[in-house]
Amino acid sequence: MNAGSTGLASLALAAAGNSKEPAGCTGWLGRLQLPVTSTQAELRGAIAPSPADLAALVTTPVAYWTSGDNADRVRQATAQAILGLTATAVACRRPNGRTARTALTLVSASPRPRSVHGRAPTTRCR
């Protein structure tokens, strides 16, 4: 089990309308996130690929980061895990009360939704 595949699985589960399992993934992924107090500024908030990688990043960040392809592994894990951390399933209801397709919302820490390609983000079912 690693952060990248868990993040992508969480996104897929949320896209399929499942709201329970992505929450479990989010908790596990959150425990792999490096603290903002990390001595290495470029690692603050990054997500370690696995619990063993997190331990190495916390105890010997410079040695870990400069060894082999570890820097690329952390970048990839962070990019994939962030999708799982932000995915939320939103069930859309039809006027007759039946559930339509599930819309996927990516949650942002920004107080104002950002536009994508000049269009405002939406959770509308299509």
Sequence and secondary structure as in RCSB ss.txt:
>XXXX:A:sequence
MNAGSTGLASLALAAAGNSKEPAGCTGWLGRLQLPVTSTQAELRGAIAPSPADLAALVTTPVAYWTSGDNADRVR
QATAQAILGLTATAVACRRPNGRTARTALTLVSASPRPRSVHGRAPTTRCR
>XXXX:A:secstr
  HHHHHHHHHHHHHTT  SHHHHHHHHHHHTB  TT SSGGGTT B SSHHHHHHHHH HHHHHHSTTHHHHHH
HHHHHHHHHHHEEEEEEE TTS EEEEEEEE  SSSS   BTTB       
